[in-house]
């Protein structure tokens, strides 16, 4: 793995390990509040939804570029299919983020 991936994984693990202690800490000591843990879960869920959508669209685009390089005459049809699939992937990711936001404000 290159240095950036190692750094990103280290930051993610560091955030997961320290986030509960930062959320649960208060002036009177450690108090476990359900709302604080809920906010943490909602933020992690929204982040995973955004990351999943980005990975899906990235894989889709890479596949379309590869297929267009192999058969240039099919590029128009491939782009049409790609835009439809990308809209569905983006819609699913947006739906997941909206559900997280609804959970946050309800």
OpenMM code with the backbone's topology and positions (N, CA, C; nanometers):
from openmm import Vec3, app, unit

residues = "UNK UNK UNK UNK UNK UNK UNK UNK UNK UNK UNK UNK UNK UNK UNK UNK UNK UNK UNK UNK UNK UNK UNK UNK UNK UNK UNK UNK UNK UNK UNK UNK UNK UNK UNK UNK UNK UNK UNK UNK UNK UNK UNK UNK UNK UNK UNK UNK UNK UNK UNK UNK UNK UNK UNK UNK UNK UNK UNK UNK UNK UNK UNK UNK UNK UNK UNK UNK UNK UNK UNK UNK UNK UNK UNK UNK UNK UNK UNK UNK UNK UNK UNK UNK UNK UNK UNK UNK UNK UNK UNK UNK UNK UNK UNK UNK UNK UNK UNK UNK UNK UNK UNK UNK UNK UNK".split()
positions = [
    Vec3(0.0837, -0.1184, 0.0000),
    Vec3(0.0000, 0.0000, 0.0000),
    Vec3(0.0880, 0.1244, 0.0000),
    Vec3(0.0378, 0.2257, -0.0681),
    Vec3(0.1162, 0.3483, -0.0699),
    Vec3(0.0941, 0.4283, 0.0590),
    Vec3(0.1692, 0.5355, 0.0740),
    Vec3(0.1675, 0.6115, 0.1983),
    Vec3(0.0319, 0.6765, 0.2253),
    Vec3(-0.0356, 0.7228, 0.1201),
    Vec3(-0.1645, 0.7887, 0.1404),
    Vec3(-0.2682, 0.6917, 0.1951),
    Vec3(-0.2724, 0.5706, 0.1409),
    Vec3(-0.3706, 0.4717, 0.1872),
    Vec3(-0.3415, 0.4339, 0.3323),
    Vec3(-0.2145, 0.4157, 0.3648),
    Vec3(-0.1790, 0.3851, 0.5036),
    Vec3(-0.2203, 0.4974, 0.5972),
    Vec3(-0.1952, 0.6212, 0.5556),
    Vec3(-0.2319, 0.7360, 0.6383),
    Vec3(-0.3837, 0.7453, 0.6547),
    Vec3(-0.4588, 0.7210, 0.5467),
    Vec3(-0.6052, 0.7273, 0.5538),
    Vec3(-0.6609, 0.6191, 0.6460),
    Vec3(-0.6070, 0.4982, 0.6368),
    Vec3(-0.6529, 0.3894, 0.7245),
    Vec3(-0.6179, 0.4203, 0.8696),
    Vec3(-0.4987, 0.4734, 0.8934),
    Vec3(-0.4582, 0.5092, 1.0284),
    Vec3(-0.5498, 0.6171, 1.0862),
    Vec3(-0.5832, 0.7182, 1.0074),
    Vec3(-0.6738, 0.8245, 1.0535),
    Vec3(-0.8128, 0.7699, 1.0829),
    Vec3(-0.8607, 0.6789, 0.9980),
    Vec3(-0.9930, 0.6204, 1.0186),
    Vec3(-0.9966, 0.5395, 1.1484),
    Vec3(-0.8956, 0.4560, 1.1696),
    Vec3(-0.8899, 0.3760, 1.2922),
    Vec3(-0.8759, 0.4662, 1.4137),
    Vec3(-0.7938, 0.5690, 1.4032),
    Vec3(-0.7756, 0.6636, 1.5127),
    Vec3(-0.9078, 0.7323, 1.5473),
    Vec3(-0.9832, 0.7717, 1.4451),
    Vec3(-1.1113, 0.8385, 1.4686),
    Vec3(-1.2129, 0.7436, 1.5316),
    Vec3(-1.2150, 0.6187, 1.4873),
    Vec3(-1.3099, 0.5213, 1.5431),
    Vec3(-1.2753, 0.4909, 1.6882),
    Vec3(-1.1473, 0.4828, 1.7206),
    Vec3(-1.1065, 0.4511, 1.8569),
    Vec3(-1.1324, 0.5686, 1.9504),
    Vec3(-1.1033, 0.6912, 1.9071),
    Vec3(-1.1166, 0.8063, 1.9960),
    Vec3(-1.2536, 0.8723, 1.9943),
    Vec3(-1.3341, 0.8472, 1.8924),
    Vec3(-1.4635, 0.9158, 1.8828),
    Vec3(-1.5549, 0.8864, 2.0008),
    Vec3(-1.5710, 0.7612, 2.0432),
    Vec3(-1.6593, 0.7395, 2.1591),
    Vec3(-1.6119, 0.8102, 2.2852),
    Vec3(-1.4827, 0.8151, 2.3083),
    Vec3(-1.4349, 0.8826, 2.4289),
    Vec3(-1.4584, 1.0332, 2.4208),
    Vec3(-1.4475, 1.0911, 2.3013),
    Vec3(-1.4729, 1.2341, 2.2873),
    Vec3(-1.6222, 1.2637, 2.3005),
    Vec3(-1.7061, 1.1741, 2.2490),
    Vec3(-1.8500, 1.1954, 2.2558),
    Vec3(-1.9005, 1.1769, 2.3979),
    Vec3(-1.8467, 1.0782, 2.4678),
    Vec3(-1.8975, 1.0449, 2.6000),
    Vec3(-1.8385, 1.1305, 2.7112),
    Vec3(-1.7316, 1.2019, 2.6851),
    Vec3(-1.6677, 1.2815, 2.7891),
    Vec3(-1.7531, 1.4031, 2.8241),
    Vec3(-1.7599, 1.4326, 2.9504),
    Vec3(-1.8321, 1.5514, 2.9949),
    Vec3(-1.7606, 1.6074, 3.1181),
    Vec3(-1.8134, 1.7160, 3.1720),
    Vec3(-1.7479, 1.7798, 3.2865),
    Vec3(-1.7516, 1.6910, 3.4101),
    Vec3(-1.8577, 1.6165, 3.4283),
    Vec3(-1.8734, 1.5346, 3.5479),
    Vec3(-1.8164, 1.3953, 3.5337),
    Vec3(-1.7425, 1.3685, 3.4335),
    Vec3(-1.6866, 1.2356, 3.4129),
    Vec3(-1.7484, 1.1715, 3.2885),
    Vec3(-1.7374, 1.0417, 3.2793),
    Vec3(-1.7889, 0.9696, 3.1629),
    Vec3(-1.9365, 0.9404, 3.1832),
    Vec3(-2.0193, 0.9976, 3.0992),
    Vec3(-2.1632, 0.9734, 3.1028),
    Vec3(-2.2043, 0.9239, 2.9652),
    Vec3(-2.2677, 0.8082, 2.9595),
    Vec3(-2.3100, 0.7533, 2.8315),
    Vec3(-2.4489, 0.8057, 2.7986),
    Vec3(-2.4572, 0.8838, 2.6954),
    Vec3(-2.5843, 0.9377, 2.6513),
    Vec3(-2.6220, 0.8719, 2.5200),
    Vec3(-2.7472, 0.8306, 2.5107),
    Vec3(-2.7925, 0.7648, 2.3889),
    Vec3(-2.7893, 0.8594, 2.2693),
    Vec3(-2.8198, 0.9857, 2.2917),
    Vec3(-2.8218, 1.0802, 2.1804),
    Vec3(-2.6821, 1.1011, 2.1224),
    Vec3(-2.5805, 1.1016, 2.2077),
    Vec3(-2.4443, 1.1193, 2.1591),
    Vec3(-2.4012, 1.0016, 2.0729),
    Vec3(-2.4318, 0.8820, 2.1181),
    Vec3(-2.3981, 0.7638, 2.0387),
    Vec3(-2.4787, 0.7599, 1.9099),
    Vec3(-2.6006, 0.8113, 1.9145),
    Vec3(-2.6827, 0.8181, 1.7937),
    Vec3(-2.6225, 0.9112, 1.6902),
    Vec3(-2.5752, 1.0262, 1.7353),
    Vec3(-2.5096, 1.1196, 1.6437),
    Vec3(-2.3856, 1.0578, 1.5808),
    Vec3(-2.3116, 0.9848, 1.6618),
    Vec3(-2.1924, 0.9178, 1.6099),
    Vec3(-2.2301, 0.8139, 1.5046),
    Vec3(-2.3324, 0.7346, 1.5323),
    Vec3(-2.3767, 0.6335, 1.4363),
    Vec3(-2.4307, 0.6933, 1.3083),
    Vec3(-2.5058, 0.8013, 1.3199),
    Vec3(-2.5615, 0.8674, 1.2018),
    Vec3(-2.4500, 0.9264, 1.1158),
    Vec3(-2.3512, 0.9867, 1.1786),
    Vec3(-2.2415, 1.0444, 1.1000),
    Vec3(-2.1592, 0.9364, 1.0313),
    Vec3(-2.1359, 0.8252, 1.0980),
    Vec3(-2.0634, 0.7150, 1.0345),
    Vec3(-2.1456, 0.6562, 0.9209),
    Vec3(-2.2763, 0.6415, 0.9411),
    Vec3(-2.3623, 0.5885, 0.8351),
    Vec3(-2.3667, 0.6779, 0.7127),
    Vec3(-2.3754, 0.8080, 0.7325),
    Vec3(-2.3764, 0.9010, 0.6185),
    Vec3(-2.2425, 0.8984, 0.5454),
    Vec3(-2.1341, 0.8900, 0.6199),
    Vec3(-2.0022, 0.8822, 0.5573),
    Vec3(-1.9851, 0.7548, 0.4760),
    Vec3(-2.0304, 0.6427, 0.5291),
    Vec3(-2.0208, 0.5165, 0.4552),
    Vec3(-2.1083, 0.5182, 0.3305),
    Vec3(-2.2240, 0.5824, 0.3390),
    Vec3(-2.3099, 0.5927, 0.2199),
    Vec3(-2.2428, 0.6744, 0.1109),
    Vec3(-2.1796, 0.7845, 0.1484),
    Vec3(-2.1103, 0.8677, 0.0499),
    Vec3(-1.9896, 0.7952, -0.0097),
    Vec3(-1.9155, 0.7247, 0.0747),
    Vec3(-1.7994, 0.6493, 0.0257),
    Vec3(-1.8446, 0.5373, -0.0673),
    Vec3(-1.9514, 0.4678, -0.0308),
    Vec3(-2.0021, 0.3594, -0.1158),
    Vec3(-2.0477, 0.4087, -0.2518),
    Vec3(-2.1163, 0.5218, -0.2542),
    Vec3(-2.1580, 0.5795, -0.3816),
    Vec3(-2.0397, 0.6204, -0.4681),
    Vec3(-1.9387, 0.6782, -0.4062),
    Vec3(-1.8193, 0.7178, -0.4803),
    Vec3(-1.7442, 0.5985, -0.5373),
    Vec3(-1.7326, 0.4931, -0.4595),
    Vec3(-1.6654, 0.3720, -0.5083),
    Vec3(-1.7446, 0.3091, -0.6219),
    Vec3(-1.8768, 0.3047, -0.6081),
    Vec3(-1.9602, 0.2472, -0.7138),
    Vec3(-1.9496, 0.3228, -0.8449),
    Vec3(-1.9554, 0.4534, -0.8391),
    Vec3(-1.9449, 0.5333, -0.9617),
    Vec3(-1.8045, 0.5235, -1.0204),
    Vec3(-1.7028, 0.5164, -0.9357),
    Vec3(-1.5665, 0.5001, -0.9850),
    Vec3(-1.5462, 0.3684, -1.0585),
    Vec3(-1.5977, 0.2597, -1.0023),
    Vec3(-1.5868, 0.1298, -1.0690),
    Vec3(-1.6662, 0.1277, -1.1993),
    Vec3(-1.7831, 0.1895, -1.1982),
    Vec3(-1.8649, 0.1963, -1.3196),
    Vec3(-1.7940, 0.2741, -1.4293),
    Vec3(-1.7369, 0.3870, -1.3955),
    Vec3(-1.6663, 0.4679, -1.4949),
    Vec3(-1.5440, 0.3958, -1.5503),
    Vec3(-1.4707, 0.3271, -1.4635),
    Vec3(-1.3533, 0.2525, -1.5094),
    Vec3(-1.3934, 0.1416, -1.6064),
    Vec3(-1.5045, 0.0750, -1.5770),
    Vec3(-1.5501, -0.0319, -1.6658),
    Vec3(-1.5943, 0.0229, -1.8013),
    Vec3(-1.6610, 0.1380, -1.8015),
    Vec3(-1.7064, 0.1967, -1.9276),
    Vec3(-1.5880, 0.2448, -2.0108),
    Vec3(-1.4882, 0.3040, -1.9466),
    Vec3(-1.3692, 0.3476, -2.0204),
    Vec3(-1.2973, 0.2267, -2.0806),
    Vec3(-1.2871, 0.1192, -2.0049),
    Vec3(-1.2229, -0.0022, -2.0544),
    Vec3(-1.3009, -0.0607, -2.1719),
    Vec3(-1.4334, -0.0656, -2.1596),
    Vec3(-1.5144, -0.1193, -2.2686),
    Vec3(-1.5100, -0.0287, -2.3922),
    Vec3(-1.5050, 0.1021, -2.3721),
    Vec3(-1.4961, 0.1952, -2.4858),
    Vec3(-1.3625, 0.1818, -2.5580),
    Vec3(-1.2570, 0.1509, -2.4835),
    Vec3(-1.1264, 0.1321, -2.5465),
    Vec3(-1.1230, 0.0042, -2.6298),
    Vec3(-1.1992, -0.0955, -2.5855),
    Vec3(-1.2015, -0.2218, -2.6602),
    Vec3(-1.2912, -0.2140, -2.7834),
    Vec3(-1.4058, -0.1465, -2.7697),
    Vec3(-1.4996, -0.1332, -2.8814),
    Vec3(-1.5433, 0.0126, -2.8937),
    Vec3(-1.4685, 0.0927, -2.9666),
    Vec3(-1.5006, 0.2361, -2.9771),
    Vec3(-1.6357, 0.2632, -3.0439),
    Vec3(-1.6833, 0.1745, -3.1267),
    Vec3(-1.8112, 0.1972, -3.1954),
    Vec3(-1.9304, 0.1879, -3.1003),
    Vec3(-1.9129, 0.1282, -2.9828),
    Vec3(-2.0217, 0.1139, -2.8860),
    Vec3(-2.0204, 0.2243, -2.7795),
    Vec3(-1.9386, 0.3255, -2.7985),
    Vec3(-1.9202, 0.4265, -2.6949),
    Vec3(-2.0495, 0.5010, -2.6615),
    Vec3(-2.1299, 0.5325, -2.7603),
    Vec3(-2.2550, 0.6045, -2.7356),
    Vec3(-2.3510, 0.5256, -2.6484),
    Vec3(-2.3676, 0.3978, -2.6794),
    Vec3(-2.4574, 0.3137, -2.5996),
    Vec3(-2.4015, 0.2927, -2.4586),
    Vec3(-2.2708, 0.2760, -2.4504),
    Vec3(-2.2101, 0.2551, -2.3195),
    Vec3(-2.2253, 0.3778, -2.2297),
    Vec3(-2.2101, 0.4961, -2.2869),
    Vec3(-2.2253, 0.6179, -2.2065),
    Vec3(-2.3686, 0.6354, -2.1583),
    Vec3(-2.4648, 0.5999, -2.2442),
    Vec3(-2.6052, 0.6083, -2.2029),
    Vec3(-2.6326, 0.5148, -2.0859),
    Vec3(-2.5842, 0.3918, -2.0969),
    Vec3(-2.6032, 0.2955, -1.9885),
    Vec3(-2.5304, 0.3419, -1.8628),
    Vec3(-2.4106, 0.3997, -1.8806),
    Vec3(-2.3347, 0.4463, -1.7656),
    Vec3(-2.4065, 0.5586, -1.6926),
    Vec3(-2.4633, 0.6534, -1.7663),
    Vec3(-2.5320, 0.7643, -1.7002),
    Vec3(-2.6559, 0.7167, -1.6248),
    Vec3(-2.7267, 0.6202, -1.6798),
    Vec3(-2.8441, 0.5662, -1.6097),
    Vec3(-2.8001, 0.4950, -1.4825),
    Vec3(-2.6967, 0.4110, -1.4926),
    Vec3(-2.6480, 0.3389, -1.3746),
    Vec3(-2.5899, 0.4348, -1.2708),
    Vec3(-2.5178, 0.5376, -1.3153),
    Vec3(-2.4614, 0.6351, -1.2214),
    Vec3(-2.5716, 0.7116, -1.1488),
    Vec3(-2.6797, 0.7427, -1.2191),
    Vec3(-2.7915, 0.8109, -1.1544),
    Vec3(-2.8556, 0.7219, -1.0483),
    Vec3(-2.8664, 0.5932, -1.0770),
    Vec3(-2.9230, 0.5010, -0.9783),
    Vec3(-2.8318, 0.4864, -0.8568),
    Vec3(-2.7017, 0.4773, -0.8795),
    Vec3(-2.6067, 0.4670, -0.7679),
    Vec3(-2.6096, 0.5942, -0.6842),
    Vec3(-2.6088, 0.7080, -0.7508),
    Vec3(-2.6115, 0.8358, -0.6785),
    Vec3(-2.7426, 0.8532, -0.6030),
    Vec3(-2.8518, 0.8089, -0.6629),
    Vec3(-2.9808, 0.8165, -0.5950),
    Vec3(-2.9846, 0.7312, -0.4701),
    Vec3(-2.9259, 0.6124, -0.4765),
    Vec3(-2.9217, 0.5253, -0.3592),
    Vec3(-2.8365, 0.5861, -0.2484),
    Vec3(-2.7218, 0.6424, -0.2840),
    Vec3(-2.6361, 0.7067, -0.1838),
    Vec3(-2.7059, 0.8291, -0.1232),
    Vec3(-2.7717, 0.9077, -0.2059),
    Vec3(-2.8439, 1.0246, -0.1559),
    Vec3(-2.9589, 0.9829, -0.0644),
    Vec3(-3.0281, 0.8747, -0.1007),
    Vec3(-3.1362, 0.8232, -0.0166),
    Vec3(-3.0826, 0.7820, 0.1206),
    Vec3(-2.9675, 0.7157, 0.1234),
    Vec3(-2.9083, 0.6743, 0.2509),
    Vec3(-2.8703, 0.7952, 0.3353),
    Vec3(-2.8169, 0.8984, 0.2722),
    Vec3(-2.7799, 1.0192, 0.3472),
    Vec3(-2.9047, 1.0911, 0.3983),
    Vec3(-3.0111, 1.0942, 0.3190),
    Vec3(-3.1361, 1.1567, 0.3634),
    Vec3(-3.1952, 1.0808, 0.4813),
    Vec3(-3.1892, 0.9478, 0.4779),
    Vec3(-3.2383, 0.8683, 0.5907),
    Vec3(-3.1568, 0.8992, 0.7159),
    Vec3(-3.0249, 0.9129, 0.7013),
    Vec3(-2.9415, 0.9501, 0.8162),
    Vec3(-2.9795, 1.0879, 0.8694),
    Vec3(-3.0054, 1.1821, 0.7797),
    Vec3(-3.0444, 1.3159, 0.8240),
    Vec3(-3.1821, 1.3139, 0.8927),
    Vec3(-3.2749, 1.2333, 0.8414),
    Vec3(-3.4051, 1.2223, 0.9061),
    Vec3(-3.3917, 1.1623, 1.0439),
    Vec3(-3.3060, 1.0622, 1.0588),
    Vec3(-3.2815, 1.0057, 1.1902),
    Vec3(-3.2194, 1.1088, 1.2848),
    Vec3(-3.1370, 1.1946, 1.2302),
    Vec3(-3.0706, 1.2961, 1.3123),
    Vec3(-3.1708, 1.3971, 1.3665),
    Vec3(-3.2661, 1.4407, 1.2836),
    Vec3(-3.3582, 1.5464, 1.3236),
    Vec3(-3.4910, 1.4971, 1.3770),
    Vec3(-3.5114, 1.3694, 1.3867),
    Vec3(-3.6375, 1.3177, 1.4413),
    Vec3(-3.6246, 1.2836, 1.5874),
] * unit.nanometer
topology = app.Topology()
chain = topology.addChain("A")
for resn in residues:
    res = topology.addResidue(resn, chain)
    for name in ("N", "CA", "C"):
        topology.addAtom(name, app.Element.getBySymbol(name[0]), res)
